[in-house]
Amino acid sequence: MAAARSAKKILNSLLNLQGVNAVTVVGRDGFVIESETSGETDLDALGAIVSTGYGASEVMASEMELGSLSQTMIECESGKILMADCGDAVLAVITEEDAIIGNIRHNIAKVVDELAEAI
């Protein structure tokens, strides 16, 4: 049986995707659990924003009776924030404006369960 990857290794695999600037796992309370960045990112602010934003998206999904939220995305002028359920935490991926979102979403879906186990 292969050894499980660490959370850092999993985050690094996402950070190495083309167009990804930062990857973080945030507790539902807004505190950063683990992160990897390729530049300057205010991780404390990001943690608070991700926790609040994902929570709001969960409420919208619930109110519309759409079931459990698995991923959500905020599309901005200069990039995107993709967030995914990660057990008791939320995975957030910050991208550049021209990032290939389909590939990033696919890779997020592949690693969230492994990441939830690692944290």
Stockholm file with secondary structure:
# STOCKHOLM 1.0

chainA/1-119         MAAARSAKKILNSLLNLQGVNAVTVVGRDGFVIESETSGETDLDALGAIVSTGYGASEVMASEMELGSLSQTMIECESGKILMADCGDAVLAVITEEDAIIGNIRHNIAKVVDELAEAI
#=GR chainA/1-119 SS CCCCCCHHHHHHHHHTSTTEEEEEEEETTSCEEEEEESSCCCHHHHHHHHHHHHHHHHHHHHHTTCCCCCEEEEEETTEEEEEEEETTEEEEEEEETTCCHHHHHHHHHHHHHHHHHHC
#=GC SS_cons         CCCCCCHHHHHHHHHTSTTEEEEEEEETTSCEEEEEESSCCCHHHHHHHHHHHHHHHHHHHHHTTCCCCCEEEEEETTEEEEEEEETTEEEEEEEETTCCHHHHHHHHHHHHHHHHHHC
//
